[in-house]
């Protein structure tokens, strides 16, 4: 397979990270920390890592999280600029913080003008549930609405987060039920399948809503079928992702090899690694 898309790689402006978050980020990665710093500064270094791992394209996860992570709206400029090194292979993601922006729809339009391919919502790092628009955060509903109108996919983090200040209670995938009902034409990506607490809720949402896709990043690939024993039932909506270089995720290729060792059909492997992502992010 030579058209693998990893839809979930963290290429972010680490110089903006809060010091206590940076400490957690560095933990366990001391030995290749220099390489990771180089990756964040230079897309050529990432492309080299991708070449060595047999990864064709990577989605560059970015979002605005001033309170917890330290990322401001400039993270969008970082993402767009980084991807310019190879727009065929680097898919820049960005975000709008509904409590920070004064013009939610306009901010989504600006992301599209910059070439952003997906909008990321991170409830535990942005400190609101994914359905907060049902309880007064109207700007969030306006963001979803504009993404739906413009066909911009939205990825929502589900599951826990270990960074200082992250509120994991907002990681429950059930909150995507509202979003999927209220925005029926919005391409939604559920990141991490609620790992490690909410897999039953995650699978319910995925079965109930055909326009919700599962991004398997952050789930140890060798355990994927323990987490989701009925993965084959939704294989046409499962996207490959690693969450590299988040805590515990060491190597792009190691994850692919562990995934390929699972008892899945060749058709499902190809769908998950290659073709499902091509449908969501057509080659340009
Ligand atoms: Zn992630």
Boltz pocket constraint, residues with backbone or C-beta under 6 A from the ligand:
constraints:
  - pocket:
      binder: B
      contacts: [[A, 8], [A, 10], [A, 61], [A, 243], [A, 246]]
      max_distance: 6.0
